[in-house]
Amino acid sequence: MILQPSSKIPAGLLATALSLAMMMVLILATSTTAQARVNLITIDGSINPAVDDFIRESLRTTEGDGAEALVIQLDTPGGLLTSTKTIVKDLLGARIPVIVYVGPGGASATSAGVFVTLAAHIAVMAPGTTIGAAHPVTAGGGDIGGGDKKEGGSDMAAKVENFTVSFVQSIAQQRGRNVEWAEDAVRNSVSITETEALEKNVIDLVAADLPSLFAQAAGREVTLDDESTVTLELGADVEVITLEMSLKQKVLNIVADPNIAYLLFMAGLLGLYFEFSSPGTIFPGVAGGICLLLALTAFQVLPINATGILLILFGIALLLAEIFIPSFGVLGIGGMIAFVLGSLLLFDTADPGLIVNRPIVATAALTISGFMLAIGFLVIRTQWSHATTGSEGLLGERGEVRERIAGTGKVFVHGETWTAISDETLEEGERVEVQGLEPGLRIRVRRAPTGRG
């Protein structure tokens, strides 16, 4: 027997229930996607290949994970022009909005930082920050090529400056910012505060912190590289995801500092010198090899001057030669001069923020010179001194016969009893002198000459 339901659900009620269920699904879906999200990276230091790679990787990540924008919090003294050009190219061609935020208070976008800030879709500065001083200089802080071009300086100075001006002008034009000020920042090293930057249309906003930045940037339209327009759906409750450098990028970012690279290079040379001068110590050689490899890694991404490296090596060679060839200090002084000059010329860069600090050069020169001269002196003295330990230390030593020697016997020499052989017959108590060593831990002796200890 089959039981039939006594009643059916009305069709209208079923439709209403389905409609309510669909509305709940839509509400839940909307609530889960309502909060906007941005990715944040922090650049605090020089612009170098590690930073270039980090920014490029962060752009790819942001383009692929659905974030609203990429925020670059920037505080830099400058950096390499090659890395800066690559970063600017990536920012201008970005397929997602990029916000450069010069902050927090006290930060600056100097030299290369000017180009990176101007290349952003939205440029923001925190109160108490500065931007500017993008004039190209030599490693010593002077004009490229030497001299002031206004007073007859070199053609190289004019070429580098004109290229840099055209570069910054093209960035400012593409982003609709103050082209005249951008040129002035390069030609005359002009720096301005965040208030002046906002008034002069160098930046778009001034924000004390990220929530303030997001609140002010909400609703702004950004034109991307493909001419499409994106409206920023931001607000005070934006979710911020911080992206970190990879281990490789962190290591490269650290060693790419000229001061660190220079110190690693010096430590590597010292370690290897110590190992070669005292074979078997192992640790100095291992540590020196690691330091030297890290320094060479940094040299691959820094603008190295080959003349600087050759001068450093030549200076070290002269310091070593001073030990072996008496020159009354001429070789030593020449080595010091070559070493210091090589250190100053080691990095061929147009940014004063990417040179080795002078106190570090002076300290390294004195330390390297003193250390090498001291180690070399000790090694030479050890090689020239008479052996006083081991079997070699027995040669010429005096001892006493403890057991009659008729071919072989026993003698007491240097605080030990030895098996001795002799062509003479020696009686117990006689004084003997060690002539040489024989196989089987035996010594050859003779009767000690009279009149001597």
KADA-V700698 format. One line per field, one symbol per residue. phi: phi as a letter, one per 30 degrees, with the letter a starting at -180 (. if undefined). burial: I if it has 16 or more other ideal C-beta (glycine too) atoms within 10 Angstrom, else O. Layout:
# KADA-V700698
phi = ???
burial = ???
This chain:
# KADA-V700698
phi = .cdcddacdeddddddddddddddddddddddcdddbbcbbccbkddbeddedddddddddddcciddacccdbabdkldddddddddedddcdcbdbcccdadejdbcchedddddddddbcbbdeicbbkhcddbdddjcddiiicddciddddedddddddddddddddddcicddddedddddchdbbddddddddidbcbbbdadedddddddidcbcdddidcbcdccadcddccdccddeddddddddddedddddddddddddddddddbejdieeddddddddddddddddccddcddddddddddddddddedccebhjdddddddddddddddcdccbcbddcbddedddddddddddddddddddddddddddddcbiddddeidcbbdcbecbjbabbcbhibcbdbbadccbcdjddbbdcacbeihcbcbbddedibe
burial = OOOOOOOOOOOOOOOOOOOOOOOOOOOOOOOOOOOIIIIIIIIOIIIIIIIIIIIOOIIOIIOOOOIIIIIIIIIIIIIIIOIIOIIIOIIIOIOIIIIIIIIOOOIIIIIIIIIIIIIIIIIIIIOOIIIIIIIIIIIOOOIIIOOOIOOOIOOOIOOIIOOIIOIIIIIIOOIOIIIOIIIIIIIOOIIIIIOIIIOOOIIIIIIOOIOOIIOIIOOIOIOOOOOOOIOIOIOOOIOOOOIOIOOOIOOIIOIIIIOIIIIIIIIIIIIIIIIOIOOOOOOIIOIIOOIIOIIOIIIOIIIIIOOIOOIIOIIIOIIIIIIOOOOOOOIIOIIIOIIIIIIIIIIIIIIIIIIIOOOOIOOIIOOIIOOIIOIIOOOOOOOOOOOOOOOOOIOOOIIOIIIOIOOOIIIOIOOOOIOIIIOOOIOOOIIIIIIOOOOOOOIOIOIIOOOOO
